Amino acid sequence: MAEFVTEFAKISPPQPDGRLDAPAFHRNQTPIWSVIGGFLQDRTGNVLEIGSGTGQHAVTFARAAPGIVWWPSDCNDDHLRSIDAWRAHAGLANVRAATRIDLAAADWTSGRGVPGLPDRFVAILCCNVVHIAPWRVAQGLFAGAAPRLAPGGRLFLYGPFMRDGQHTAESNARFDASLRETNPEWGVRDIADLAALADGAKLALADVVDMPANNMILSFEAGR
């Protein structure tokens, strides 16, 4: 997957310790936490973040939920370095070292254990990944997430999505066109198509929450 997924947003040059800063993080951290924080409130356990990017979400959300152990991951070397640098900078006991996860690799899609990770998670968070990767990455995401979620656990997807084949804003249509021009295998995904993937993995679309800047959070629940 690493050769396909890329950073599709402006990232500031790294700090001397390797920390990257994504302007999008400062815009979306509060809206994202308003949704996933409501689910995680008063819960304990492990949360896996897939495609953690700079690592800023990981330390911010872990600080907001001290009862949750946050497991960040990515497949980009610069991101992995940044995640661990943010972890060291934050000094939080409930953030684990970054794990390399390739959503298209057999150790993930088969449901087999990924070295160093727990077997079960109360939630999995994936932000801004499925539209900048081939469709097989979305397929791998659901195939691997389902067996790793505890009963009643949630998979949260954040990003731009289509509804019934239609973009929700003209800006999303332009963004989709630019993605497909960059790589024909990329593109803004339709909620119905993702819901069908979830159904095949025995996950159910539980909620769709509109977010600022024409984004959404899709929440998929594991069987109880």
Helices and strands as residue ranges (DSSP letters): H 23-40, E 45-50, H 56-64, E 68-74, H 77-90, E 99-100, H 106-109, E 121-127, G 130-132, H 135-145, G 146-148, E 149-159, E 161-162, H 170-182, E 189-190, H 191-200, E 203-211, G 212-214, E 215-222
